[in-house]
Amino acid sequence: MKNLIVATAQFENKSGDKAYNLGIIGDLSARAAQMGANAIAFHECSITGYTFARKLSRECLLDIAEYIPEGPSIRILQEHAKANNIAILAGLFEKDLSDNLYKAYVCVDKTGLVAKHRKLHPFINPHLLPGEQYTVFDLYGWKCGILICYDNNIIENVRATTLLGAEAIFMPHVTMCTPSTRPGAGFVDPELWKNRHEEPDLLRKEFDGPKGREWLMKWLPARAFDNGIYTIFSNPIGMDDDQLKNGCSMILDPFGEILCECRSLDNEIAISELSADKLSLAGGHRYIKARRPNLYAHIIGQAHDGLQKVSWMNDEN
């Protein structure tokens, strides 16, 4: 199996402005291709914007959502992929022929749509339906999975995707810098973003502290380590609607080590080479082989109350 060279990106998207966002995706994809990347991953709803959708009516959401693969955004992604000979992974809102709405993430190459995942645990808007299946697909000889943002916080989803054969999982997010019951969590003042060139250290301190990167480091390396997989994490930087996001897009290896990370306060890509040898050398490979599912299959499969509450969303949503 050949090594896979993957880029992960961070950029400041514009809410509802697909043309602008697709333009940035195209520019960063071209840059990644010039640096030798086989694929580049962007954040959740990178095509449409994300946080603004909490305010949208069903009619407005249907207007911004697209059919997949027939929609114009998939065509433009394919054009970027073909022009640069690179696979592109990006997110948008999807509608089907019955006007059901989903949060989707796609992989497109020069031939067209390679894979699509519907978010299993959507919550930004009550009109979004959850996806009902895991996603594992072939990418240049590698078995890859997709789990969108909150999907990754339910650890069973990562293990299930791994057991279905995934060797690398793309994890697009729009996360961090929001209130939570977790100590130290909260919004980051947008004024710090406006003043980032004059006082970058103040913003970096907030981005890297408990509101941001410190929280990410509590769980993301564990997903890679426990499952013995590569994880490709993508997250926006800058303002997403009225919320400031801290980027930190990164790629981790099966040992849970960070291979590369976006660290600037700007649009950026980070690139790493994924090698197959780590998949069998990492501890997660042994842990999966040592499982005794007869002990807990009936426990994990029990029905439960699946209610969830997201503290930062408006009460009316």
C-alpha positions in Angstrom: 0.0 0.0 0.0 1.5 3.3 -1.1 1.9 6.1 1.4 -0.9 8.7 1.3 -0.1 12.4 1.5 -2.9 14.4 3.1 -3.5 18.1 3.8 -5.8 19.5 6.3 -7.0 23.1 6.1 -8.3 26.0 8.2 -9.9 29.1 6.7 -12.4 31.8 7.7 -15.6 31.0 5.8 -18.5 33.5 5.0 -22.0 32.5 6.0 -24.1 31.5 3.1 -21.6 32.6 0.5 -20.8 29.5 -1.4 -19.0 31.2 -4.2 -16.5 32.8 -1.8 -16.0 29.6 0.2 -15.6 27.5 -2.9 -13.0 30.0 -4.2 -10.9 29.6 -1.0 -11.3 25.8 -1.2 -10.0 25.9 -4.7 -7.0 28.2 -3.9 -6.0 26.0 -0.9 -6.5 22.8 -2.9 -4.2 24.1 -5.6 -1.6 25.0 -3.0 -1.8 21.6 -1.4 -1.5 19.9 -4.7 1.6 21.9 -5.5 3.1 20.6 -2.2 2.5 17.0 -3.2 -0.8 16.3 -1.4 -3.1 13.5 -2.7 -6.1 14.8 -0.8 -7.1 17.9 1.2 -9.8 18.1 3.9 -11.8 21.1 4.9 -14.1 21.7 7.9 -17.7 20.9 8.5 -20.0 23.0 6.3 -17.0 24.6 4.7 -19.0 25.3 1.5 -22.0 27.0 3.2 -20.9 28.2 6.6 -22.2 26.6 9.7 -23.2 28.5 12.8 -25.6 30.9 11.0 -27.8 27.9 10.2 -29.2 27.8 13.7 -31.3 30.8 12.8 -32.6 29.5 9.5 -36.2 28.4 8.8 -36.9 25.1 7.1 -37.5 27.1 3.8 -34.3 29.0 4.1 -32.4 25.8 4.9 -33.9 24.1 1.8 -32.8 27.0 -0.3 -29.2 26.8 0.7 -29.1 22.9 0.7 -28.2 21.0 -2.4 -28.8 17.7 -4.0 -25.8 15.4 -4.0 -24.2 14.7 -6.4 -26.3 16.8 -8.8 -25.8 20.1 -7.0 -23.6 22.9 -8.4 -21.2 22.8 -5.4 -20.2 19.2 -6.2 -19.6 20.2 -9.8 -17.3 23.0 -8.8 -15.5 20.8 -6.3 -14.9 18.3 -9.1 -13.5 21.1 -11.3 -11.1 22.1 -8.6 -10.1 18.4 -8.1 -9.6 17.8 -11.8 -7.6 21.0 -12.3 -5.2 20.1 -9.5 -5.3 16.3 -9.6 -6.3 16.1 -5.9 -9.2 14.7 -3.9 -11.1 17.3 -2.0 -13.2 16.7 1.1 -15.7 19.5 2.1 -19.1 19.9 3.8 -22.5 21.4 3.0 -26.2 21.1 3.7 -27.9 18.4 1.7 -31.6 17.9 0.6 -33.1 14.9 -1.0 -36.1 14.6 -3.4 -38.5 14.4 -0.5 -37.1 17.7 1.0 -35.4 15.9 3.9 -32.4 17.9 5.2 -29.0 16.6 6.3 -25.6 17.8 7.2 -23.3 16.2 4.6 -19.6 15.8 4.0 -18.3 14.7 0.6 -15.1 13.4 -1.0 -14.7 14.4 -4.7 -11.9 13.7 -7.1 -11.5 14.4 -10.8 -14.0 11.6 -11.7 -16.8 13.0 -9.5 -18.3 12.0 -6.1 -16.2 9.4 -4.3 -18.0 9.3 -0.9 -20.7 11.0 1.1 -21.4 11.0 4.8 -24.5 12.3 6.6 -23.8 13.6 10.1 -25.1 11.0 12.6 -25.7 13.6 15.4 -26.8 16.9 13.9 -28.1 19.6 16.3 -27.4 23.1 14.8 -30.9 23.2 13.3 -34.0 21.2 14.3 -35.0 20.6 10.7 -31.9 18.4 10.1 -32.3 14.7 10.1 -29.5 12.3 11.3 -27.7 10.0 9.0 -28.2 6.3 9.5 -25.0 4.6 8.4 -21.2 4.7 8.7 -19.1 5.7 5.8 -15.9 3.8 4.7 -14.5 4.2 1.2 -11.4 3.6 -0.8 -9.0 6.6 -1.4 -5.9 5.8 -3.4 -5.7 2.3 -1.9 -6.4 3.4 1.7 -9.6 2.6 3.5 -10.9 5.9 4.9 -13.9 6.9 7.0 -15.8 10.1 7.7 -17.3 11.3 11.0 -18.6 14.9 11.4 -17.8 16.9 14.5 -20.1 15.5 17.3 -20.1 12.1 15.7 -16.5 11.8 17.0 -17.5 12.6 20.6 -19.5 9.4 20.7 -16.6 7.0 21.0 -18.6 4.0 19.6 -18.8 5.8 16.2 -15.0 5.9 15.9 -14.6 2.3 16.9 -17.4 1.1 14.6 -15.9 3.0 11.6 -12.5 1.5 12.5 -14.0 -2.0 12.7 -15.5 -1.5 9.3 -12.0 -1.2 7.9 -11.1 2.5 8.2 -7.3 3.1 8.5 -7.7 6.9 8.4 -10.8 8.9 9.5 -11.5 12.4 8.3 -13.0 14.4 11.2 -14.3 17.8 9.9 -15.4 20.1 12.8 -16.7 23.5 13.7 -15.8 23.4 17.3 -14.1 24.9 20.4 -14.6 28.4 21.9 -18.2 27.8 23.0 -19.8 27.6 26.5 -20.0 24.2 28.2 -20.2 22.6 31.6 -16.5 21.8 31.2 -14.4 24.0 33.4 -12.8 26.9 31.5 -15.0 26.7 28.4 -16.6 29.7 26.8 -16.7 32.1 23.9 -13.6 34.0 22.8 -14.0 37.7 22.4 -14.3 38.6 18.6 -12.4 41.8 19.3 -9.3 39.7 19.8 -9.7 38.5 16.2 -10.0 42.1 14.9 -6.8 43.0 16.8 -4.9 39.8 15.9 -2.2 41.5 14.0 -1.5 44.0 16.8 -1.8 41.6 19.7 -1.4 38.0 18.4 -0.2 36.7 21.8 -3.5 37.5 23.5 -5.5 35.7 20.9 -3.1 32.7 20.8 -3.4 32.3 24.6 -7.2 32.1 24.3 -7.1 29.8 21.3 -4.6 27.4 23.0 -6.2 27.5 26.5 -9.1 25.5 28.0 -11.6 27.2 25.7 -9.8 25.8 22.7 -6.8 23.5 22.0 -6.5 22.2 25.6 -10.0 20.7 25.3 -9.1 19.2 21.9 -6.1 17.5 23.4 -8.2 15.8 26.0 -9.8 13.5 23.5 -8.6 13.7 19.9 -5.2 11.9 20.5 -7.2 9.2 22.3 -9.4 8.5 19.3 -6.3 7.9 17.2 -4.4 6.0 19.8 -7.2 3.7 21.0 -8.2 2.7 17.5 -4.7 2.6 15.9 -5.8 5.0 13.1 -4.8 8.2 11.4 -7.1 11.1 12.2 -7.5 14.1 10.0 -9.0 16.9 12.0 -10.2 20.1 10.2 -11.7 23.2 11.8 -12.3 26.8 10.7 -10.5 29.8 12.0 -11.9 33.3 12.5 -15.5 34.3 12.6 -18.2 31.8 11.8 -21.4 33.9 12.0 -21.1 35.6 15.5 -18.7 33.0 17.0 -14.9 33.0 16.8 -13.2 29.7 16.0 -9.6 28.8 16.6 -8.5 26.5 13.7 -5.9 24.1 15.0 -6.5 21.7 12.0 -4.1 18.8 12.5 -3.3 15.2 11.5 -2.4 12.6 14.1 -0.9 9.2 13.6 -2.0 5.9 15.1 0.2 6.5 18.2 -1.8 9.7 18.9 1.1 11.9 18.0 0.5 15.2 16.1 2.2 15.0 12.7 1.3 18.5 11.5 -0.9 21.4 12.6 -2.1 24.7 11.4 -0.7 27.3 13.8 -1.1 30.7 12.0 -3.9 33.1 12.6 -4.9 33.0 9.0 -6.0 30.6 6.2 -3.5 27.8 6.2 -2.9 24.2 5.3 -0.8 21.5 7.0 0.5 18.4 5.2 1.6 14.9 6.4 2.5 11.6 4.8 0.5 8.6 6.1 2.5 5.4 6.1 0.9 1.9 6.4 3.6 0.6 8.8 2.3 2.6 11.8 -1.2 0.9 11.5 0.2 -2.4 12.6 2.9 -1.1 15.0 0.6 1.1 17.1 -0.9 -0.2 20.3 -4.5 0.3 19.0 -3.9 -2.5 16.5 -3.2 -5.0 19.4 -6.1 -3.7 21.5 -8.6 -4.3 18.7 -7.3 -7.9 18.2 -7.6 -8.4 22.0 -11.3 -7.5 22.2 -13.8 -9.8 23.8 -17.1 -8.6 22.4 -19.0 -11.5 24.0 -18.6 -9.7 27.3 -20.2 -6.4 26.3 -22.1 -6.7 23.0 -25.4 -6.8 24.9 -24.4 -3.9 27.1 -23.3 -1.6 24.3 -26.4 -2.4 22.2 -28.9 -1.6 24.9 -31.5 1.1 24.2 -31.2 4.4 26.1 -32.6 7.9 26.3 -30.7 9.7 23.5 -31.7 13.3 24.5 -28.9 15.9 24.1 -28.6 19.5 24.9 -26.2 22.0 23.5 -25.7 24.9 25.9 -24.6 27.6 23.5 -27.6 27.4 21.1 -30.5 29.9 21.4 -33.5 28.8 23.4 -35.8 29.2 20.5 -33.8 26.6 18.5 
